Amino acid sequence: MSTDPATSLTEVELDALWTVYEGHSLVIERPAGDEIDDYAHAVMSISYDAGHEALAEVAELPLDMVESLIERGYFERSLDGPVLDASSWFDEEIGQQVEAEEYVLSELGHSVIDSTAEPRGAGFSDTDDEDDDEDDDEDLDDLDDEFDDDDWYDEEDELDLDDDDDLDDDPFGDDDAAQDRP
């Protein structure tokens, strides 16, 4: 039996865990009444407007999938934030009371992140040899052969900064109109 908890997850579930990991937390909002469905989102960032009202950038997540991840132990309920300071409020946009639950990654959720993270950062693989500088020198030599100074320098592109006449010319080709301006 595999001990890697990531193997039991679908790609979409794994993406949801990573989305919450890269943000602040997972919030499930449950508006009162039957007109608006419950929904889940990851809080990615928070900013404040001029009136000190919090504005959150969120990534919507499928509620049924999130609830399944909660049931299987990948998220745990957080009663003290990091985002929500209240679990209920009146939402003026929808005209209803909203009950909310906030979740963070559990120990199991963090173990999935740890097991699926790139060990040496993006761009590296297990086949990279850190001590193999020989290939790097050859690659730089190839670049040197492909480009020379003429590729980066063109005399026609030079600006004549000593020529004051260039500043008087109208860039739109209407020199008479330029003379009428103050």
C-alpha positions as CSV (number, residue, x, y, z in Angstrom):
1,M,0.0,0.0,0.0
2,S,1.3,3.5,-0.9
3,T,2.1,5.9,1.9
4,D,2.0,8.9,-0.4
5,P,-1.3,10.7,0.3
6,A,-1.1,12.5,-3.1
7,T,-1.7,9.3,-5.0
8,S,-5.3,9.1,-3.9
9,L,-6.0,12.6,-5.3
10,T,-7.2,13.6,-8.7
11,E,-5.3,16.3,-10.6
12,V,-8.2,18.8,-9.9
13,E,-8.1,18.0,-6.2
14,L,-4.3,18.4,-6.1
15,D,-4.7,21.8,-7.9
16,A,-7.3,22.8,-5.2
17,L,-4.9,22.0,-2.4
18,W,-2.1,24.0,-4.1
19,T,-4.4,26.9,-4.7
20,V,-5.3,27.1,-1.0
21,Y,-1.6,26.6,-0.1
22,E,-0.6,29.6,-2.3
23,G,-3.3,31.7,-0.9
24,H,-4.5,32.3,2.7
25,S,-7.3,29.9,3.4
26,L,-10.4,28.2,2.0
27,V,-13.8,29.8,2.8
28,I,-17.2,28.2,2.3
29,E,-20.0,30.7,2.2
30,R,-23.6,29.6,2.8
31,P,-26.1,32.4,2.0
32,A,-29.4,32.0,3.9
33,G,-32.4,30.9,1.8
34,D,-32.5,28.8,-1.3
35,E,-32.0,31.5,-4.0
36,I,-28.2,31.4,-4.0
37,D,-26.2,28.2,-3.8
38,D,-23.4,27.7,-1.3
39,Y,-19.9,28.2,-2.8
40,A,-16.3,27.8,-1.9
41,H,-13.2,29.8,-2.7
42,A,-9.6,30.2,-1.9
43,V,-8.7,33.6,-0.6
44,M,-5.6,34.5,-2.6
45,S,-4.9,38.1,-1.4
46,I,-6.5,40.8,0.6
47,S,-6.3,44.6,0.1
48,Y,-8.1,47.5,1.6
49,D,-9.9,50.3,-0.2
50,A,-9.9,54.0,0.9
51,G,-12.7,53.4,3.4
52,H,-10.6,50.6,5.0
53,E,-13.0,48.0,3.6
54,A,-11.3,44.6,3.0
55,L,-11.3,43.5,-0.6
56,A,-10.4,39.9,-1.3
57,E,-9.1,38.3,-4.5
58,V,-10.5,34.8,-4.6
59,A,-10.3,31.7,-6.7
60,E,-13.6,29.8,-7.0
61,L,-13.4,26.0,-6.2
62,P,-16.1,23.4,-6.8
63,L,-18.0,23.0,-3.5
64,D,-18.6,19.2,-3.8
65,M,-14.9,18.6,-4.3
66,V,-13.9,20.8,-1.4
67,E,-16.3,19.1,0.9
68,S,-14.9,15.8,-0.1
69,L,-11.4,17.0,0.7
70,I,-12.6,18.2,4.1
71,E,-14.2,14.8,4.8
72,R,-11.0,13.0,3.9
73,G,-8.9,15.2,6.2
74,Y,-7.0,17.4,3.8
75,F,-8.4,20.6,5.4
76,E,-9.3,21.5,9.0
77,R,-11.6,24.1,10.3
78,S,-10.0,27.3,11.5
79,L,-12.0,29.3,14.1
80,D,-9.5,32.1,14.3
81,G,-8.7,33.1,10.8
82,P,-6.3,33.9,9.1
83,V,-8.9,35.7,6.9
84,L,-12.4,35.8,8.5
85,D,-12.9,37.7,11.7
86,A,-16.6,36.8,11.8
87,S,-18.4,33.7,10.8
88,S,-21.6,35.5,9.8
89,W,-22.5,38.8,8.2
90,F,-25.2,40.5,6.1
91,D,-24.1,40.7,2.4
92,E,-25.6,43.9,0.9
93,E,-24.9,42.7,-2.7
94,I,-27.2,39.7,-2.4
95,G,-29.4,41.1,0.4
96,Q,-29.0,38.1,2.6
97,Q,-27.3,36.8,5.7
98,V,-24.2,34.7,5.0
99,E,-22.8,32.0,7.3
100,A,-19.1,31.2,6.5
101,E,-16.6,28.5,7.5
102,E,-12.9,29.0,7.1
103,Y,-10.5,26.1,6.5
104,V,-6.7,25.7,6.3
105,L,-4.5,22.9,5.2
106,S,-4.4,20.1,7.7
107,E,-1.2,18.1,8.5
108,L,-2.3,15.6,5.8
109,G,-2.8,18.5,3.3
110,H,0.6,19.9,4.1
111,S,2.2,16.4,3.5
112,V,0.6,16.4,0.0
113,I,2.1,19.8,-0.7
114,D,5.5,18.6,0.6
115,S,5.4,15.4,-1.4
116,T,4.5,17.1,-4.7
117,A,6.7,20.2,-4.4
118,E,9.7,20.4,-6.7
119,P,12.7,19.5,-4.5
120,R,15.1,22.1,-5.9
121,G,12.7,24.6,-7.4
122,A,11.2,24.9,-10.8
123,G,13.5,24.2,-13.7
124,F,15.5,21.5,-12.0
125,S,15.1,17.7,-12.4
126,D,16.7,14.7,-10.7
127,T,18.8,14.2,-13.8
128,D,20.5,17.6,-13.5
129,D,24.1,17.3,-12.5
130,E,25.1,20.3,-10.4
131,D,28.8,19.6,-10.9
132,D,28.6,19.4,-14.7
133,D,29.9,22.8,-15.8
134,E,31.3,21.4,-19.0
135,D,27.9,21.5,-20.8
136,D,27.3,25.1,-19.6
137,D,30.5,26.4,-21.2
138,E,29.7,24.7,-24.5
139,D,26.2,26.2,-24.5
140,L,27.6,29.7,-23.9
141,D,30.1,29.2,-26.7
142,D,27.2,28.3,-29.0
143,L,25.5,31.5,-28.2
144,D,28.7,33.5,-28.8
145,D,28.9,31.9,-32.3
146,E,25.3,32.8,-33.1
147,F,25.5,36.5,-32.2
148,D,28.1,39.1,-32.7
149,D,28.3,42.8,-31.9
150,D,26.8,43.7,-35.3
151,D,23.5,42.1,-34.2
152,W,23.1,44.5,-31.3
153,Y,24.4,47.7,-32.8
154,D,23.1,49.6,-35.7
155,E,24.5,53.1,-36.6
156,E,21.2,54.2,-38.1
157,D,19.5,53.7,-34.7
158,E,21.9,56.2,-33.0
159,L,20.4,59.4,-31.6
160,D,22.1,62.7,-32.5
161,L,21.8,64.4,-29.1
162,D,23.9,67.4,-30.3
163,D,21.4,68.3,-33.1
164,D,18.9,70.8,-31.6
165,D,16.9,70.8,-34.9
166,D,15.6,67.3,-34.0
167,L,13.7,68.8,-31.0
168,D,12.0,71.5,-33.1
169,D,10.6,69.0,-35.7
170,D,6.9,68.1,-35.4
171,P,6.7,64.3,-34.9
172,F,3.5,64.3,-36.9
173,G,4.8,66.0,-39.9
174,D,3.0,69.3,-39.5
175,D,5.8,71.7,-38.9
176,D,3.6,74.8,-39.6
177,A,1.2,73.7,-36.7
178,A,4.2,73.2,-34.5
179,Q,5.4,76.8,-35.0
180,D,1.9,78.2,-33.9
181,R,2.2,76.5,-30.5
182,P,3.7,78.4,-27.6
